[in-house]
Amino acid sequence: MKLLCLTYEYPPLGGGGGVVAKGLAEELVKVGHEVELVTSGMKDLPAREVIEGVHIHRVNCLRRHRHYTTTPELITQIYPSFRHALGMIRQNHYDLIHTHFIYPTGLVAYLLNKVIGLPYIITVHGSDVPGYNPDRFQLAHKLTNWLWQAIVRNSVGLICPSNHIKRLVRLYSDHPITIISNGITVKTAPVAVKKNQILVVSRLFKRKGVQFLLNAIRDMDTDWKVVIAGDGPYLKTLKTLAKGIRPKVEFMGYVQGQPLQDLYNTSKIFVFPSLRENFPIVLLEAMEAGCAIIASDIDSCREVIGDAGVTTTAASAQHLKDALNRLMEDEVEIRRLKELALNRAREFDWPSVAQKYSNEFDRIVDLNRGVSKIK
């Protein structure tokens, strides 16, 4: 099958959604699909390249940061992506459009479908659903609800990584939904020697809850180090909050590739105090690296970690402090959670996740043969 994939973020740009898009695209190539992908570019990235068999096309748009983007910047990707993808479709045969995110690339798929009739399926990632991220997108979703409804209704279906996000979508649409979890590349190499280190990896928005971790450790008398990897508009506030904290707190900024993997591999505890999530890829990455997990007691985090970690009341610095104190003083429990995390991560290996996607794509294509009106 030949797939045209659309995503506004793709490594080295973006966060968890881009990581999912990359892992899935590369695994789909391994199982025999042809994958061409249209995404946003930056001036220091090549417009065309092939990585692990995925043909990547980057279009010109306004984007100032690698790790996150604003709504106005997202809008600038829509027309270049549409124009470029339309040219590709008129020169090549594709069986299906697979788009990550309802906005903005779901709109691109919608417009392509209206012009040439090629069916599209959408993987939902969270902030593209009304109510998921009201701090940033409440007004935008309210103003464009009619368009959101049209994009969803015109698709051949939605793929949601978690039951949590499915329930949220169901508040606004009864369109067909398939649950397929996000994936992780499970490595066979042994986990590195761990340090007395607490790690956070996140885009730094207020809803990610890193402020609760800083309040939790404020008066701790410990030689454990806290490392925060990530960047975003809340970074300045967090650095101010970290002043005067007794444990050493190091802000690493935006980290990716092997340096990020090294942080996972050498940290004993991974903390994820987020208030709202879809299917956090960083939890998979931390489990795969054998970290003892502490995460917010919210539906999406529980779906990922199962029993392979500790959950604490969201937005409670005291509960998070209690959990940290227990773990930091109990090496046996850290080792137990490490083994549980490693085993849990194997349940989300990319080959099995990609096969579920492949089966869904086959089903959709069989149902939609002959509908394209390419000119």
C-alpha positions in Angstrom: 0.0 0.0 0.0 1.2 3.5 -0.8 0.4 6.0 2.0 0.5 9.8 2.0 1.1 10.9 5.6 0.5 14.4 6.9 1.7 15.8 10.2 2.6 19.3 11.3 5.5 18.0 13.5 8.1 15.4 12.8 11.5 14.9 14.4 13.6 16.9 14.9 10.6 19.2 15.2 7.9 18.9 17.8 7.1 16.7 20.8 5.3 13.4 21.4 3.0 13.6 18.4 6.0 13.9 16.1 7.8 11.0 17.8 4.7 8.8 17.3 4.5 9.9 13.6 8.1 8.9 13.1 8.0 5.6 14.9 4.8 4.5 13.1 6.0 5.7 9.6 9.3 3.8 9.9 7.6 0.7 11.1 5.0 0.8 8.3 7.9 0.8 5.9 9.3 -2.3 7.5 6.1 -4.2 7.0 6.0 -3.4 3.3 4.2 -0.1 2.9 5.4 2.8 0.9 5.3 6.0 3.0 5.6 9.6 1.8 5.2 12.2 4.4 4.5 16.0 4.3 5.4 18.0 7.3 6.6 21.5 8.3 10.1 22.6 7.7 12.6 25.1 9.1 15.4 26.8 7.2 18.1 24.6 8.7 16.4 21.4 7.6 16.4 19.9 4.1 13.3 20.1 2.0 13.5 16.5 1.0 15.2 13.5 2.5 14.7 9.8 3.1 15.2 8.5 6.6 14.7 4.8 7.4 12.7 4.4 4.1 10.3 7.2 4.8 10.2 9.9 2.1 10.0 13.2 4.0 8.8 16.4 2.3 9.1 19.6 4.4 7.2 22.7 3.3 7.9 26.3 4.0 6.0 27.8 6.9 6.5 30.2 9.8 8.0 28.3 12.8 10.4 29.9 15.4 10.9 26.9 17.7 11.8 23.3 17.1 10.0 22.0 20.2 6.6 23.8 20.0 4.6 26.1 17.8 1.8 28.7 18.1 -1.7 28.7 16.5 -0.8 31.5 14.0 2.3 29.5 13.0 0.2 26.4 12.5 -2.1 28.2 10.1 0.9 29.1 7.9 1.5 25.4 7.2 -2.0 24.6 5.8 -1.8 26.1 2.3 1.8 25.0 1.5 1.0 21.5 2.7 -2.1 21.3 0.7 -0.4 22.6 -2.5 2.5 20.3 -2.1 0.5 17.2 -1.3 -1.9 17.9 -4.2 1.0 18.0 -6.6 2.3 14.7 -5.2 -1.1 13.1 -5.6 -1.5 14.2 -9.2 1.9 12.7 -10.0 1.6 9.5 -8.0 -1.0 6.9 -6.9 -1.8 6.8 -3.2 -4.2 4.4 -1.5 -4.9 6.4 1.5 -4.1 9.6 3.4 -3.2 9.2 7.0 -3.1 12.4 9.0 -1.9 13.0 12.5 -3.9 15.7 14.3 -7.4 17.0 13.3 -5.8 20.5 13.2 -4.0 21.6 11.1 -3.2 18.6 9.0 -6.7 17.1 9.2 -7.9 20.3 7.4 -5.3 19.6 4.7 -6.6 16.1 4.3 -10.2 17.4 4.2 -9.4 19.8 1.4 -7.5 17.2 -0.6 -10.4 14.8 -0.2 -12.8 17.5 -1.5 -10.6 18.1 -4.6 -9.5 14.5 -5.5 -11.7 12.2 -3.4 -8.8 10.3 -1.8 -10.0 9.0 1.6 -8.3 10.0 4.8 -8.1 8.6 8.3 -7.0 10.7 11.3 -4.9 9.8 14.4 -6.0 12.1 17.2 -3.4 13.3 19.6 -5.1 15.4 22.3 -4.9 19.2 21.8 -6.8 18.7 18.5 -9.9 17.8 20.6 -12.1 20.5 22.2 -11.8 20.6 25.9 -8.5 18.7 26.1 -6.3 21.8 26.3 -8.6 24.8 27.2 -5.7 26.9 28.4 -4.4 27.3 24.9 -7.1 26.4 22.4 -10.5 26.9 24.0 -11.4 30.0 22.0 -9.9 28.5 18.8 -12.0 25.4 19.1 -15.1 27.4 19.9 -14.7 29.6 16.8 -14.0 26.7 14.5 -16.3 24.0 15.9 -18.2 23.8 12.6 -14.9 23.1 10.7 -13.8 20.5 13.3 -17.1 18.7 12.8 -16.7 18.7 9.0 -13.2 17.4 9.1 -14.1 14.5 11.5 -17.4 13.7 9.7 -15.7 13.6 6.3 -12.9 11.2 7.4 -13.3 7.5 7.1 -12.6 7.2 10.8 -10.6 8.3 13.8 -7.8 6.4 15.6 -7.4 7.3 19.3 -4.4 6.1 21.3 -6.4 5.8 24.5 -9.9 5.3 25.9 -9.5 8.6 27.7 -9.2 10.6 24.4 -12.0 8.5 22.9 -14.4 9.5 25.7 -13.5 13.1 25.1 -14.1 12.9 21.3 -17.4 11.2 22.1 -18.6 14.4 23.7 -18.5 16.1 20.3 -18.9 13.3 17.7 -20.3 9.8 17.2 -17.9 9.1 14.2 -16.3 5.7 14.1 -13.3 5.4 16.4 -10.6 2.7 16.6 -8.4 2.4 19.7 -4.7 1.8 18.8 -2.1 2.7 21.4 1.1 4.6 20.6 4.3 2.5 20.4 7.9 2.4 21.5 11.0 0.8 20.1 12.0 -1.9 22.6 15.7 -2.2 22.8 17.6 -5.4 23.7 20.6 -3.8 25.3 20.9 -3.9 29.1 19.8 -0.8 31.0 22.6 1.4 32.1 23.7 2.0 35.7 21.3 4.3 37.4 22.1 7.4 39.4 20.3 9.0 42.3 18.5 11.2 39.8 14.9 12.3 39.2 14.0 13.1 35.6 11.2 15.1 34.0 10.9 15.2 30.2 8.1 17.5 28.9 7.2 20.4 26.9 7.0 23.1 29.5 3.4 24.3 29.7 1.5 25.0 32.9 -0.7 22.0 32.5 2.3 19.7 32.5 2.5 20.2 36.3 6.3 20.6 36.7 5.6 23.3 39.2 4.1 20.7 41.6 7.3 18.7 41.5 9.3 21.8 42.4 7.0 22.6 45.3 7.2 18.9 46.4 11.1 18.9 46.6 11.5 22.5 47.9 12.6 21.6 51.4 13.9 18.1 50.9 17.3 17.4 52.5 18.7 15.0 49.9 21.7 14.6 47.6 19.4 13.4 44.8 19.6 15.5 41.6 16.5 16.7 39.7 16.8 17.1 35.9 14.2 18.8 33.8 14.5 18.3 30.1 12.3 20.4 27.9 11.5 23.9 26.8 8.3 26.0 26.4 6.6 29.1 27.4 6.4 28.1 31.1 10.2 27.7 31.5 10.9 31.1 32.8 8.2 30.7 35.5 9.7 27.3 36.5 13.2 28.7 36.8 12.0 31.4 39.1 10.1 28.9 41.2 13.2 26.7 41.4 15.2 29.4 43.1 16.0 28.5 46.7 15.1 24.9 46.3 17.5 22.7 48.4 18.1 19.8 46.0 20.0 20.5 42.9 17.7 21.3 40.0 19.1 21.4 36.4 17.2 22.7 33.5 18.5 21.0 30.4 16.4 22.8 27.7 15.2 20.9 24.7 17.0 17.5 24.5 16.6 14.8 21.8 18.4 11.8 20.4 21.1 10.0 22.3 21.5 12.8 25.0 17.9 12.3 25.9 18.2 8.5 25.9 21.2 8.9 28.2 19.1 10.9 30.7 16.5 8.2 30.7 19.1 5.4 31.0 20.8 7.0 34.0 17.8 8.2 36.0 16.3 6.0 38.8 13.0 7.9 39.0 10.9 9.5 36.3 8.2 11.9 37.4 5.3 13.0 35.1 3.0 15.3 37.1 0.8 16.4 34.1 -2.8 17.5 34.6 -4.1 16.5 31.1 -2.7 14.0 28.6 -3.7 11.8 25.7 -1.2 8.9 25.6 2.2 10.2 27.0 5.1 8.9 24.9 7.5 10.1 27.6 6.1 7.5 29.9 6.7 4.7 27.4 10.3 6.0 26.9 10.9 6.1 30.6 9.5 2.6 31.2 11.5 1.2 28.3 14.7 2.7 30.0 13.8 1.0 33.3 12.9 4.1 35.3 10.7 3.8 38.4 7.6 5.8 37.4 5.6 8.4 39.4 2.8 9.8 37.4 -0.4 11.8 37.9 -3.5 9.7 38.7 -5.3 10.6 35.5 -6.9 8.2 33.0 -4.3 8.6 30.3 -1.4 8.0 32.6 -3.0 4.9 34.2 -3.7 3.5 30.7 0.0 3.7 29.8 1.7 2.5 33.0 -1.0 0.1 34.3 0.4 -1.4 37.6 4.0 -0.6 36.6 4.4 2.6 38.5 3.1 4.8 41.3 0.3 7.3 40.7 -0.3 10.4 42.8 -3.2 12.9 43.0 -2.9 15.4 40.2 -1.9 18.9 41.3 -1.0 17.8 44.8 2.6 18.7 45.7 2.2 16.9 49.1 1.2 13.6 47.6 4.0 13.8 45.1 6.4 14.6 47.9 5.2 11.6 49.9 5.7 9.2 46.9 9.2 10.6 46.2 10.3 10.2 49.8 9.1 6.6 49.9 10.9 5.7 46.7 14.1 7.5 47.4 14.5 5.6 50.6 13.6 2.2 49.2 16.1 0.8 46.6 14.3 -2.6 46.6 11.0 -0.9 45.5 12.9 1.1 42.8 14.3 -2.2 41.4 10.8 -3.8 41.5 9.2 -0.9 39.6 12.1 -1.0 37.2 11.3 -4.6 36.2 7.6 -3.9 36.0 8.3 -0.9 33.8 10.5 -2.9 31.4 7.9 -5.6 31.1 5.1 -3.1 30.6 7.0 -1.3 27.8 7.2 -4.5 25.8 3.5 -4.5 25.4 3.7 -1.4 23.3 6.4 -2.5 20.9 6.1 -0.8 17.5 5.8 -4.0 15.3 2.6 -5.0 17.0 1.2 -1.4 17.0 2.1 -0.9 13.4 0.4 -4.2 12.4 -2.8 -2.9 14.0 -2.5 0.2 11.9 -1.8 -1.8 8.8 -4.9 -4.0 9.4 -7.0 -0.8 9.8 -5.6 0.7 6.6 -6.3 -2.4 4.6 -9.9 -2.5 5.9 -10.4 1.2 5.0 -8.9 0.9 1.5 -11.0 -2.2 0.7 -14.2 -0.2 1.7 -13.2 2.8 -0.4 -11.9 1.4 -3.7 -12.8 3.5 -6.7 -13.8 6.7 -5.0 -10.8 8.9 -6.0 -11.5 11.5 -8.7 -7.8 12.6 -9.4 -7.5 14.8 -12.4 
